[in-house]
Amino acid sequence: MLDHRQILRNISECRDRIDAAMLRAGRRDRVELIGATKTQSSELISFLNASGALTHVGENRVQELVDKYPYGDRLTWHMIGRLQTNKVKYVVDKAAMIHSLDRIALAQEIQKQADKRNLVVSCLIEVNMGSEISKGGIEPQELEAFACALRAFPNIKIRGLMSVMPKTDDVANLIAMYRRLQRLFQSLAEYTVDPQAVDTLSCGMTNDYEIAIAEGGATAVRLGRVLFGARE
């Protein structure tokens, strides 16, 4: 992990780059910066919690979220990795948003665990824009049917979409995928129970977050290495 002063500089620089990307796109809304803290230490969480430099953090692994959660009582936690059904019970009352809803079996378990706790859980539908076998997410053409099926789960509030783009040097193709994702996001509200709740497009990571904002309309970016350095 980098020293705290460097982390603060990195956060500030990324916020400047986010603002510049929004300016290029003529946007006047807000982009949430989510610190992706996979494999980072509880000490880092404590620092972020005390400094207020970041207010949103995301974990890929359930066990890490559970272990670090007590150190970040002022932070808003996000579950940004693939979620197994047998792990839902550990995060449903901790994560303010689950970014990786991509199958009915997972929706059923979230509904079950949320109902037990009298919670309504904010979720994003994960879309696999590159049709990569190694990644979770529904296929883009499945969005309407999947979103409509989720109307059957009253304890799930669909807030938007999430995607992890393929790693590529083909910038034109990447931009095309982001623009398609944005169109899917814009269509999502008509398939949901609460169209007004659809407000989050979570996309863009260290290598492509400026493109995600300027070309894809991202409202949340998930940044790890560019903020905190190499994973521990």
C-alpha positions as CSV (number, residue, x, y, z in Angstrom):
1,M,0.0,0.0,0.0
2,L,1.2,3.5,-0.8
3,D,1.7,6.0,2.1
4,H,-1.3,8.0,3.1
5,R,-0.1,11.3,1.6
6,Q,0.3,9.6,-1.8
7,I,-3.1,8.0,-1.6
8,L,-4.7,11.4,-0.9
9,R,-2.8,12.9,-3.9
10,N,-4.1,10.1,-6.1
11,I,-7.7,10.5,-4.9
12,S,-7.5,14.3,-5.6
13,E,-5.9,13.7,-9.1
14,C,-8.6,11.1,-10.0
15,R,-11.3,13.5,-9.0
16,D,-9.8,16.2,-11.2
17,R,-9.7,13.7,-14.1
18,I,-13.3,12.8,-13.5
19,D,-14.3,16.4,-13.6
20,A,-12.3,16.9,-16.8
21,A,-14.0,13.9,-18.4
22,M,-17.4,15.3,-17.4
23,L,-16.5,18.7,-18.8
24,R,-15.5,17.1,-22.2
25,A,-18.9,15.4,-22.3
26,G,-20.8,18.5,-21.3
27,R,-22.2,16.7,-18.2
28,R,-23.4,18.6,-15.1
29,D,-24.4,15.6,-13.0
30,R,-22.3,13.7,-10.5
31,V,-20.0,10.7,-10.7
32,E,-19.4,8.7,-7.5
33,L,-15.8,7.6,-6.9
34,I,-15.8,4.1,-5.3
35,G,-12.5,2.9,-3.9
36,A,-12.0,-0.8,-4.9
37,T,-10.2,-2.1,-1.8
38,K,-9.7,-5.8,-2.8
39,T,-6.8,-7.2,-0.8
40,Q,-6.1,-3.9,0.8
41,S,-5.7,-3.7,4.5
42,S,-8.1,-2.9,7.4
43,E,-5.6,-0.2,8.2
44,L,-6.3,1.5,4.9
45,I,-10.1,1.3,5.6
46,S,-9.5,2.9,9.0
47,F,-7.5,5.7,7.3
48,L,-10.2,6.3,4.7
49,N,-12.9,6.2,7.4
50,A,-11.1,8.8,9.5
51,S,-9.9,11.1,6.7
52,G,-13.2,11.4,4.8
53,A,-11.1,11.3,1.6
54,L,-13.5,8.7,0.2
55,T,-17.0,7.9,1.3
56,H,-17.7,4.9,-0.9
57,V,-15.7,1.6,-1.0
58,G,-16.3,-1.6,-2.8
59,E,-15.2,-5.2,-2.1
60,N,-15.0,-8.1,-4.6
61,R,-15.0,-10.8,-1.9
62,V,-17.6,-11.3,0.8
63,Q,-15.1,-12.3,3.5
64,E,-13.1,-9.2,2.9
65,L,-16.2,-7.0,3.2
66,V,-17.2,-8.7,6.4
67,D,-13.7,-8.5,7.9
68,K,-13.2,-4.8,7.0
69,Y,-16.7,-3.6,7.7
70,P,-16.1,-2.8,11.4
71,Y,-13.2,-0.5,10.4
72,G,-15.4,1.6,8.1
73,D,-18.4,2.7,10.0
74,R,-18.6,6.0,8.2
75,L,-18.1,4.5,4.8
76,T,-20.8,3.4,2.3
77,W,-20.0,-0.2,1.3
78,H,-20.6,-1.8,-2.1
79,M,-20.5,-5.5,-3.1
80,I,-18.8,-5.2,-6.5
81,G,-17.7,-8.8,-7.1
82,R,-19.6,-11.9,-8.2
83,L,-21.8,-13.0,-5.3
84,Q,-22.5,-16.6,-4.5
85,T,-26.0,-17.4,-3.2
86,N,-24.7,-19.0,0.0
87,K,-22.8,-15.8,0.8
88,V,-25.7,-13.4,0.5
89,K,-26.7,-13.6,4.1
90,Y,-23.4,-12.2,5.2
91,V,-23.6,-9.0,3.1
92,V,-27.3,-8.2,2.6
93,D,-27.4,-5.9,5.7
94,K,-23.9,-4.4,5.1
95,A,-23.6,-3.5,1.5
96,A,-25.6,-0.4,0.5
97,M,-25.6,-1.7,-3.0
98,I,-25.0,-5.1,-4.7
99,H,-23.5,-4.4,-8.2
100,S,-23.5,-8.0,-9.5
101,L,-27.1,-9.2,-9.8
102,D,-27.0,-11.5,-12.8
103,R,-29.2,-14.5,-12.3
104,I,-32.7,-15.4,-10.9
105,A,-31.3,-17.8,-8.2
106,L,-29.3,-14.9,-6.8
107,A,-32.3,-12.6,-6.8
108,Q,-34.3,-15.3,-5.0
109,E,-31.7,-15.5,-2.2
110,I,-31.4,-11.7,-1.9
111,Q,-35.2,-11.5,-1.6
112,K,-35.2,-14.3,1.0
113,Q,-32.5,-12.8,3.2
114,A,-33.8,-9.2,2.8
115,D,-37.3,-10.2,3.7
116,K,-36.0,-11.9,6.9
117,R,-34.4,-8.6,7.9
118,N,-37.2,-6.3,6.6
119,L,-34.8,-4.7,4.2
120,V,-35.1,-3.4,0.6
121,V,-31.8,-4.0,-1.1
122,S,-30.5,-1.8,-3.8
123,C,-29.0,-3.8,-6.7
124,L,-27.5,-3.3,-10.1
125,I,-27.9,-5.7,-12.9
126,E,-24.5,-6.8,-14.2
127,V,-24.2,-6.9,-18.0
128,N,-21.4,-8.8,-19.7
129,M,-20.8,-6.4,-22.6
130,G,-17.9,-8.5,-24.1
131,S,-19.6,-11.9,-23.7
132,E,-16.6,-13.1,-21.8
133,I,-16.9,-16.6,-20.4
134,S,-14.7,-15.7,-17.4
135,K,-17.0,-12.9,-16.2
136,G,-20.4,-12.8,-14.7
137,G,-23.3,-10.8,-16.1
138,I,-26.2,-11.3,-18.4
139,E,-25.9,-10.8,-22.2
140,P,-27.0,-7.4,-23.4
141,Q,-30.0,-8.8,-25.3
142,E,-31.3,-10.5,-22.1
143,L,-31.8,-7.2,-20.3
144,E,-35.5,-6.7,-20.9
145,A,-36.5,-10.2,-20.0
146,F,-34.3,-10.3,-16.9
147,A,-35.3,-6.9,-15.6
148,C,-39.0,-7.7,-16.1
149,A,-38.5,-11.0,-14.2
150,L,-37.0,-9.1,-11.2
151,R,-40.4,-7.3,-10.7
152,A,-41.4,-10.4,-8.8
153,F,-39.0,-9.6,-5.9
154,P,-40.4,-6.7,-3.8
155,N,-37.4,-6.5,-1.5
156,I,-35.0,-5.8,-4.4
157,K,-34.8,-2.3,-5.8
158,I,-33.2,-2.1,-9.2
159,R,-31.0,1.0,-9.3
160,G,-29.2,0.5,-12.6
161,L,-26.5,-1.4,-14.4
162,M,-22.9,-2.5,-13.8
163,S,-20.4,-3.8,-16.3
164,V,-16.7,-4.7,-16.4
165,M,-15.4,-4.1,-19.9
166,P,-13.0,-6.4,-21.7
167,K,-9.3,-5.4,-21.6
168,T,-8.5,-4.1,-25.1
169,D,-6.3,-1.6,-26.9
170,D,-9.1,-1.1,-29.5
171,V,-10.3,2.3,-28.2
172,A,-13.0,2.6,-30.9
173,N,-14.5,-0.7,-30.0
174,L,-14.4,0.1,-26.3
175,I,-16.2,3.4,-26.9
176,A,-18.8,1.5,-29.0
177,M,-19.4,-0.9,-26.1
178,Y,-19.7,2.0,-23.6
179,R,-22.2,3.7,-25.8
180,R,-24.3,0.6,-26.1
181,L,-24.2,0.1,-22.4
182,Q,-25.4,3.6,-21.9
183,R,-28.4,2.9,-24.3
184,L,-29.2,-0.2,-22.3
185,F,-29.1,1.9,-19.1
186,Q,-31.4,4.5,-20.6
187,S,-33.9,1.8,-21.5
188,L,-33.9,0.1,-18.1
189,A,-36.4,2.2,-16.4
190,E,-39.3,1.1,-18.6
191,Y,-38.8,-2.5,-17.4
192,T,-38.7,-1.8,-13.7
193,V,-41.3,-1.4,-10.9
194,D,-39.8,1.9,-9.9
195,P,-38.4,3.8,-12.9
196,Q,-37.5,6.8,-10.7
197,A,-35.0,4.6,-8.7
198,V,-32.9,3.9,-11.8
199,D,-30.0,6.3,-11.3
200,T,-26.7,4.4,-11.3
201,L,-24.5,3.2,-14.1
202,S,-21.4,1.6,-12.5
203,C,-18.7,1.2,-15.1
204,G,-15.1,2.3,-15.6
205,M,-12.0,1.1,-13.8
206,T,-8.4,2.2,-13.6
207,N,-7.6,1.7,-17.3
208,D,-10.7,3.2,-18.8
209,Y,-12.7,5.3,-16.3
210,E,-12.3,8.5,-18.2
211,I,-13.7,6.9,-21.4
212,A,-16.6,5.4,-19.3
213,I,-17.5,8.9,-18.1
214,A,-17.1,10.8,-21.3
215,E,-18.5,8.2,-23.7
216,G,-20.6,5.9,-21.6
217,G,-22.3,8.2,-19.1
218,A,-20.9,6.4,-16.0
219,T,-22.4,7.7,-12.8
220,A,-20.0,5.6,-10.6
221,V,-16.5,4.4,-11.3
222,R,-14.6,1.7,-9.3
223,L,-11.0,2.5,-8.9
224,G,-8.3,0.5,-7.1
225,R,-4.7,0.4,-8.4
226,V,-4.7,4.1,-9.5
227,L,-5.7,5.1,-6.0
228,F,-3.9,2.6,-3.7
229,G,-1.1,1.2,-5.8
230,A,-0.5,-2.5,-6.4
231,R,-2.7,-5.0,-4.4
232,E,-1.2,-6.3,-1.3
